[in-house]
Amino acid sequence: MDKRLLRRLRATANVKPVDYSWASSESRWRSFAYALAGIGYMLRSQANTRIMGAATVAVLIAGCWTGLDALRWSILALALALVWIAEFINAAIEAAVNISTPSFHPLAKVAKDVAAGAVLIASFAALLIGALILAPSLLGKLYAGYSLH
């Protein structure tokens, strides 16, 4: 391997975030508190996050009502997590872009639009997964007492 490349890789691996950030913490408890603060920020300030919260509760209720097995719960949990993670990363990218580009810049718009697109893709995937897993059971429960004859 090229020595210059190896030196660059080592330089990256040896950076200590606490040396460059006012908010870095070597305390696991403090890091956990920062993460909770981030979740609180999202729930308070982002309308989409509150909508996602309501949708998540609806999916959890539907899953409980239909008696999903562990595999289906796992798939639903991953789909829900994918959307939440994408939304949180989108908000972080938007905040970082907003402070780094005080005026309009075409690449800032690209960064924000691409991040929002990732959320949209994750949402469509979760909707499809939720429909494939929940729809048969929900329809079966809803129409169990009805006869088509």
C-alpha positions, 0 to 999 in steps of 0.5 A: 500500500502507498505510504502516503495513503497509509499515513492519511488513513492512520491520521484519520483513525487517530483523531480524537473528537473530544479534542475538536468539539465542545460537545464531545464526551468521554462519559457514556452517561453523558453521551446517552443524555445527549442522544436523549436530548436529540430525540427530545429535539426531534419530537418537539421541533419536527412535525414529521417526527410526531407524525412518525410517532403516531404511525409507529404507535398505530403499527404497534397496536395493529401488530399486537391486535393481529398477534404477529410472530417474532420474525414479523415483529423483527421485520416491522421493527427494522422497517420502523427503525429505518424510517426513524434513523433516516429522518434523524439523519436528514434533520442532522444534515439540514442543521449542518448545512444551515450553519455552514451555508448562511445564504443559498447554495445549489450544493446545500440544496442538493444535500438537503434534497438528497437527505429528504429523498432518503427519508422518502425511500425509507418511508415507502419501503416501510409502508410496503413492508407494513402492508405485506405483513399487516394487511392479510392479518388485519383483513382476516380479523376485520372480515372474519365475521362477514360472509360473502354469500 
